[in-house]
Amino acid sequence: MDYLPLAFNVRESAVLLVGAGPVAARKATLLKRASATLYVVAPEICPELQALLTPQDRYFKRKVEASDIEGKQLIVAATSDHEVHIWLAAIAKDRNLPINVVDEPDLCSFIFPAIVDRNPIIIGISSSGTSPVLARLLRKRLEAWLPTNYGMLARFVGSLRERVKAVLATESERRLYYETLVESEAAEAVLNGNDEVAERFASDLLVESNYQRGDVALVGAGPGDPDLMTFKALRLLQRADVVLYDRLVSQEILDLARRDAQRIYVGKQRDQHAVAQADINHTLLDLAQQGLKVVRLKGGDPFIFGRGGEELELLAEHGVPFQVVPGITSAAGAASYAGIPLTHRDYAQSVRFVPGYLKQGTAVLSLDDCGSADETLVVYMGLKALDSVVSRLLDAGRDPTTPIALIQNATLPTQVILIGTLVDIASKASQQSWDGPTLILVGQVIRLHQKLSWFNRPDLEVIT
């Protein structure tokens, strides 16, 4: 290691800040967040730094002097004068005072890392001064992974220390308790802002020594692009013991799960229900009752034509803890990546999501009230019944020249868009091969597709 990572307690400590420009203001922001008292010395001070100063801080409008170092616990130099920096570094070394000289690592006895702040959890990332940009990139990735309220969990766990110590005699018992706690529904309750539920779970875990209580997270995987997953979905995937997934979940998303998690495919294809819905429901129940952390991954949003509610009903009846993580629904994803706004002041004042499939040859929804030209219609599960969907819309009064779009593999590099009208779309579709999930959009907003299309990779196929 080029540097030993340490955490300084500068609360109410006197810190000398030499320089008062924008760079100094950034350092001052960190120091004030750590409750330091600043002594700023510089001929001029920028407005950003001036705004940070409190009545306890001091600003001296002049050049730095040797006497300014007296009584200080820390020095930060952020000027444009290299000679001043050399002089300050020499004095600091002579007096064994920690000093940071911005952009001059050879003069520093300590450096500022890139910081992920989930107080009281603080993570510092350092490149030893060689590549601050890379350190900031790593910080961004950690910021995305750690929930913003993770500090609440740390404080909650800390509040239990004396109670846990009184009940569990050995260090190994306490370690097992805490490891189980931070992966339990108690932790999820804290992150969701429900301290009362968290306290109950934590107490039950301590009294019963039941460290293996299962739960289920019903997670929306979004329309396909892994970057559209929520932070919470990613976090739950990475703590799961078992992941149940369907055919709408891409391999890239599945790869985000914990490496040693068990993966169970429960997908359904059109007219080929590989796993009955009742069997999926009971599998979730059985796994949770075994004390496992289960994630049920569903394409799009689990509460929009995803039968997520049916899967949770059985869990609720048996008292199994569960939570729901919404995902970007296929309609929003497909429309956005096709450059088709679902509503627009000039074209559509409302949007409706409907199922288009047939059950034993009969439409599950008549579409009789879907004839308005001012409404965008999103049809799920309607590709096989496309002729029927078109007929029902024409019967409802839709103009035969109404634009219609079929979007296959939305948001993925293999996305294909077929544009037509109610008159010719069935003929056009019959000439194409459809091997991925396909969504149907109907309405005047489709006229904006060419103008607003942005997801135009070279391999994107648009057929008109």
C-alpha positions in Angstrom: 0.0 0.0 0.0 1.2 3.5 -0.8 -1.1 5.0 1.9 -2.6 3.6 5.1 -6.4 4.3 5.0 -7.4 6.0 8.3 -10.5 7.8 9.5 -9.8 11.1 11.2 -12.1 12.5 13.9 -12.1 16.2 13.2 -15.3 17.1 15.1 -14.7 20.6 16.5 -11.1 20.3 15.6 -9.3 23.4 14.2 -8.4 22.9 10.6 -6.3 25.4 8.7 -7.5 25.9 5.1 -5.0 27.9 3.0 -6.7 29.1 -0.2 -10.4 30.0 -0.8 -11.2 29.2 -4.4 -13.6 26.6 -5.8 -11.1 23.7 -5.1 -10.7 24.8 -1.5 -14.5 25.0 -1.3 -14.8 21.4 -2.3 -12.4 20.4 0.5 -14.2 22.7 3.0 -17.5 20.9 2.1 -16.1 17.6 3.3 -14.5 19.1 6.4 -17.7 20.8 7.4 -19.7 17.6 6.9 -17.3 16.1 9.4 -18.0 19.0 11.8 -14.5 20.6 11.7 -13.9 24.2 12.6 -12.3 26.1 9.7 -9.7 28.8 9.8 -9.5 30.1 6.2 -6.6 32.2 5.1 -6.6 33.7 1.6 -6.6 37.2 -0.1 -9.9 36.5 -1.7 -12.8 34.0 -0.9 -15.2 32.6 -3.4 -18.9 32.8 -2.8 -19.3 29.0 -2.5 -16.8 28.8 0.4 -18.1 32.0 2.0 -21.6 30.3 2.2 -20.2 27.3 4.0 -18.7 29.2 6.9 -20.5 29.2 10.2 -20.1 31.6 13.2 -17.6 29.2 14.6 -15.3 29.4 11.6 -12.9 32.2 10.8 -11.8 33.9 7.6 -8.5 36.0 7.4 -8.3 38.1 4.2 -4.5 37.9 3.7 -1.7 35.6 2.8 -0.8 32.7 5.1 1.6 33.3 8.0 3.6 30.9 10.2 1.5 31.9 13.2 -1.6 30.5 11.5 -0.5 27.0 12.1 -0.5 27.4 15.9 -3.2 25.3 17.5 -4.3 23.5 14.3 -4.8 19.8 14.1 -4.9 19.5 10.3 -3.8 21.6 7.3 -5.2 21.7 3.8 -3.5 23.8 1.2 -5.3 24.7 -2.0 -3.7 27.6 -3.6 -2.0 28.2 -7.0 1.4 29.0 -5.4 3.8 26.0 -5.4 6.3 27.8 -3.3 3.7 28.4 -0.5 2.8 24.7 -0.7 6.5 23.6 -0.3 6.8 26.0 2.7 3.6 24.7 4.4 4.6 21.1 3.8 8.0 21.6 5.4 6.5 23.3 8.5 3.8 20.6 8.8 6.4 17.8 8.6 8.6 19.6 11.2 5.6 19.8 13.6 4.1 16.4 12.8 0.9 17.9 11.5 -1.1 16.1 8.8 -1.2 18.1 5.6 -3.0 17.7 2.3 -1.7 19.8 -0.6 -4.2 19.7 -3.5 -2.8 18.1 -6.7 0.7 17.8 -5.2 0.8 14.3 -3.7 4.5 14.4 -3.0 3.9 17.2 -0.5 1.0 15.4 1.2 1.1 13.3 4.4 -2.6 12.4 3.8 -4.9 12.5 0.8 -8.7 12.9 0.4 -10.3 9.7 -1.0 -13.4 9.6 -3.1 -16.1 9.2 -0.4 -19.4 7.2 -0.3 -21.3 8.7 2.6 -23.9 6.5 4.3 -23.2 8.0 7.7 -22.2 6.4 10.0 -20.9 4.1 7.3 -18.2 5.9 5.4 -16.3 4.3 2.4 -13.2 5.9 1.0 -11.8 5.0 -2.4 -8.2 6.1 -3.1 -6.0 5.7 -6.2 -3.0 6.9 -4.1 -3.2 10.1 -6.0 -2.5 8.5 -9.4 -6.0 8.6 -10.9 -8.7 10.6 -9.1 -11.1 10.1 -12.1 -10.9 6.3 -11.6 -11.6 6.7 -7.9 -14.6 8.8 -8.6 -15.9 6.2 -11.1 -15.6 3.5 -8.5 -17.4 5.7 -6.0 -20.3 6.1 -8.5 -20.6 2.4 -8.8 -20.7 1.9 -5.0 -23.2 4.8 -4.7 -25.5 2.9 -7.1 -25.1 -0.3 -5.2 -25.6 1.0 -1.6 -29.1 2.3 -0.7 -29.1 5.9 0.4 -30.6 5.1 3.8 -28.0 2.4 4.6 -26.8 4.5 7.5 -30.2 4.0 9.1 -29.5 0.3 9.1 -26.0 0.8 10.7 -27.6 2.9 13.5 -30.3 0.4 14.1 -27.8 -2.4 14.4 -25.7 -0.3 16.7 -28.7 0.3 18.9 -28.9 -3.4 19.6 -25.3 -4.0 20.7 -25.8 -3.9 24.5 -29.0 -6.1 24.3 -27.3 -8.6 22.1 -24.2 -8.8 24.3 -26.4 -9.5 27.3 -28.2 -12.4 25.6 -25.5 -14.0 23.5 -22.4 -14.9 25.5 -19.9 -15.7 22.8 -18.4 -13.6 20.0 -19.3 -16.3 17.4 -23.0 -16.3 18.5 -23.1 -12.5 18.2 -21.4 -12.6 14.8 -23.9 -15.1 13.5 -26.8 -13.0 14.9 -25.6 -9.9 13.2 -24.9 -11.6 9.9 -28.4 -13.1 9.9 -30.0 -9.8 11.0 -28.5 -7.7 8.2 -29.7 -10.2 5.6 -33.1 -10.5 7.1 -36.5 -8.9 6.8 -35.6 -6.7 9.7 -32.9 -5.0 7.6 -35.4 -4.6 4.8 -37.9 -3.1 7.2 -35.3 -0.5 8.3 -34.5 0.4 4.7 -38.2 0.8 4.0 -38.5 3.1 7.0 -40.5 0.7 9.3 -38.5 0.6 12.5 -41.4 -0.9 14.5 -41.4 -4.0 12.3 -37.6 -4.1 12.3 -37.5 -4.0 16.1 -40.0 -6.9 16.3 -38.1 -9.1 13.9 -34.8 -8.3 15.6 -36.2 -9.2 19.0 -37.8 -12.4 17.7 -34.5 -13.4 16.2 -32.6 -12.8 19.4 -35.1 -14.6 21.7 -35.8 -17.5 19.4 -32.3 -17.9 17.9 -34.2 -18.5 14.7 -31.6 -17.2 12.3 -33.0 -18.7 9.1 -36.4 -17.2 8.4 -37.2 -17.0 4.7 -38.9 -14.3 2.7 -39.8 -13.5 -0.9 -39.1 -10.5 -3.0 -41.3 -10.1 -6.1 -39.1 -8.1 -8.4 -39.8 -6.4 -11.7 -36.9 -7.0 -14.0 -38.0 -4.3 -16.5 -38.4 -4.7 -20.2 -34.9 -6.3 -20.9 -32.1 -3.8 -20.7 -30.2 -4.5 -17.4 -29.5 -0.8 -17.0 -33.2 -0.2 -16.4 -33.2 -2.4 -13.3 -33.8 -0.5 -10.0 -31.1 -0.2 -7.4 -33.3 -2.1 -4.9 -33.9 -4.9 -7.4 -30.2 -5.3 -7.8 -29.6 -5.3 -4.1 -32.2 -8.0 -3.5 -30.8 -10.1 -6.3 -27.4 -10.1 -4.8 -28.6 -11.3 -1.4 -30.9 -14.0 -2.8 -30.4 -17.7 -2.1 -32.8 -18.7 -4.9 -34.0 -16.9 -8.0 -37.1 -18.0 -9.9 -37.3 -16.4 -13.3 -39.3 -16.6 -16.5 -38.4 -16.3 -20.2 -38.8 -12.6 -20.3 -35.8 -12.2 -18.0 -32.6 -11.8 -20.0 -29.4 -13.7 -19.2 -27.6 -10.3 -18.6 -30.1 -9.6 -15.8 -29.9 -13.1 -14.4 -26.1 -12.8 -14.2 -26.6 -9.9 -11.7 -27.7 -12.4 -9.1 -25.4 -13.7 -6.4 -23.0 -16.2 -8.1 -23.9 -19.1 -5.8 -27.7 -18.5 -5.8 -29.8 -21.3 -7.1 -31.6 -20.4 -10.4 -35.0 -22.0 -11.2 -36.6 -21.5 -14.5 -40.4 -21.3 -14.4 -41.0 -19.6 -17.7 -44.0 -19.9 -19.9 -44.1 -19.7 -23.6 -47.2 -19.0 -25.7 -49.4 -22.1 -25.7 -46.6 -24.0 -23.7 -47.1 -23.5 -20.0 -44.0 -25.4 -18.8 -44.8 -24.7 -15.2 -48.4 -24.3 -13.9 -49.1 -21.1 -12.1 -50.2 -23.0 -9.0 -46.9 -24.9 -9.0 -45.0 -21.6 -9.1 -47.0 -20.3 -6.2 -46.3 -23.3 -4.0 -42.6 -23.4 -5.0 -42.3 -19.8 -3.6 -44.0 -20.9 -0.4 -41.9 -24.0 0.0 -38.6 -22.3 -0.5 -39.4 -19.4 1.9 -40.6 -21.9 4.5 -37.2 -23.6 4.2 -35.7 -20.3 5.5 -34.4 -19.2 2.1 -34.2 -15.7 0.7 -36.2 -15.9 -2.5 -36.4 -13.5 -5.5 -39.2 -14.0 -8.0 -38.0 -12.2 -11.1 -40.6 -11.2 -13.6 -40.2 -9.3 -16.9 -41.6 -5.8 -16.9 -43.6 -4.9 -13.8 -45.0 -7.8 -11.7 -48.3 -6.1 -11.1 -49.1 -5.3 -14.7 -50.3 -8.5 -16.5 -47.6 -10.3 -14.5 -49.8 -12.4 -12.1 -47.7 -11.1 -9.3 -50.7 -10.6 -7.0 -51.7 -14.3 -7.4 -48.2 -15.4 -6.4 -48.3 -13.2 -3.2 -51.8 -14.3 -2.1 -50.6 -17.8 -1.0 -47.6 -16.2 0.8 -49.9 -13.8 2.7 -52.2 -16.7 3.7 -49.3 -18.5 5.3 -47.7 -15.5 6.9 -44.5 -15.5 4.8 -42.9 -12.1 4.7 -42.7 -10.6 1.2 -42.1 -7.3 -0.6 -42.7 -6.0 -4.1 -40.1 -4.1 -6.2 -41.8 -2.5 -9.2 -40.1 -2.5 -12.5 -40.3 -0.4 -15.7 -43.3 -1.9 -17.4 -42.8 -3.3 -20.9 -45.1 -0.6 -22.3 -43.0 2.3 -21.0 -39.7 0.6 -22.0 -40.9 -0.4 -25.5 -42.4 3.0 -26.2 -39.4 4.9 -24.9 -36.9 2.9 -26.9 -39.0 3.2 -30.1 -39.3 6.9 -29.8 -43.1 6.7 -29.3 -44.5 8.8 -26.5 -47.5 7.1 -25.0 -49.2 10.5 -24.6 -48.8 13.8 -26.5 -50.8 17.0 -26.4 -51.4 16.9 -30.1 -52.0 13.1 -30.5 -53.2 11.3 -27.4 -54.6 12.5 -24.1 -54.8 9.1 -22.4 -53.2 5.6 -22.6 -54.7 2.2 -21.8 -53.1 -1.1 -21.2 -55.1 -4.2 -22.3 -54.6 -7.9 -22.8 -55.0 -9.1 -26.4 -54.8 -12.9 -26.1 -57.5 -15.4 -26.8 -58.7 -18.0 -24.4 -60.1 -21.1 -26.1 -60.6 -19.0 -29.2 -62.5 -16.2 -27.4 -61.1 -12.7 -26.7 -60.7 -12.1 -23.0 -61.5 -8.4 -23.7 -63.9 -7.0 -26.3 -62.1 -3.7 -26.9 -65.6 -2.2 -27.7 -64.8 1.0 -25.8 -61.3 1.4 -27.4 -62.4 3.3 -30.5 -61.2 6.8 -29.4 -58.6 8.3 -31.8 -57.3 10.4 -28.9 -56.2 7.3 -26.9 -53.0 5.3 -27.1 -53.6 1.6 -26.8 -50.9 -0.8 -25.5 -51.8 -4.4 -26.2 -50.0 -7.1 -24.1 -49.9 -10.7 -25.3 -51.6 -9.9 -28.6 -49.3 -11.1 -31.3 -50.9 -14.5 -32.0 -54.3 -12.8 -31.9 -53.2 -9.9 -34.0 -56.0 -10.5 -36.6 -58.5 -10.5 -33.8 -57.1 -7.4 -32.1 -57.3 -5.5 -35.4 -60.9 -6.7 -36.0 -62.0 -5.7 -32.6 -60.5 -2.2 -32.9 -62.1 -1.7 -36.3 -65.4 -2.8 -34.9 -64.9 -0.4 -32.0 -64.7 2.5 -34.5 -61.0 3.0 -35.0 -60.0 4.5 -38.3 -58.5 1.9 -40.7 -55.5 4.2 -41.3 -54.7 4.3 -37.5 -50.9 3.7 -37.1 -49.9 0.5 -35.3 -46.5 -0.7 -34.1 -45.2 -4.1 -33.2 -42.1 -4.0 -31.0 -40.1 -7.2 -30.4 -37.4 -7.6 -27.8 -37.9 -4.0 -26.6 -34.8 -2.2 -25.2 -32.4 -4.9 -26.3 -29.9 -4.8 -29.2 -32.1 -7.2 -31.0 -35.1 -4.9 -30.9 -37.3 -4.9 -34.0 -40.0 -2.5 -34.8 -42.7 -3.1 -37.4 -44.8 -0.1 -38.4 -48.1 -0.3 -40.3 -51.8 0.6 -40.1 -54.8 -1.4 -38.9 -55.4 -2.2 -42.6 -52.0 -3.7 -43.5 -50.3 -4.7 -40.2 -51.5 -8.3 -40.2 -50.1 -8.8 -43.7 -46.8 -7.2 -42.9 -46.5 -9.2 -39.7 -47.1 -12.5 -41.5 -43.9 -11.9 -43.5 -41.7 -11.5 -40.5 -40.3 -14.0 -38.0 -41.3 -13.4 -34.4 -39.2 -15.2 -31.8 -39.2 -12.8 -28.9 -41.7 -11.0 -26.7 -43.7 -8.6 -28.7 -45.8 -5.6 -27.6 -48.4 -3.8 -29.8 -48.9 -0.1 -29.7 -51.9 1.6 -31.4 -52.5 5.3 -31.9 -51.6 8.5 -33.6 -48.5 9.0 -31.4 -46.7 6.4 -33.6 -46.4 9.2 -36.2 -43.6 10.6 -34.0 -41.5 7.5 -34.2 -39.2 8.7 -37.0 -38.7 12.1 -35.5 -38.1 10.9 -31.9 -36.3 7.7 -32.5 -33.0 7.7 -30.6 -32.2 4.0 -29.9 -30.7 3.7 -33.4 -27.9 1.2 -33.1 -26.6 -0.2 -36.4 -28.3 -3.5 -35.7 -31.6 -2.0 -34.9 -34.2 -3.1 -37.4 -37.2 -0.9 -38.3 -39.7 -2.2 -40.9 -42.4 0.0 -42.4 
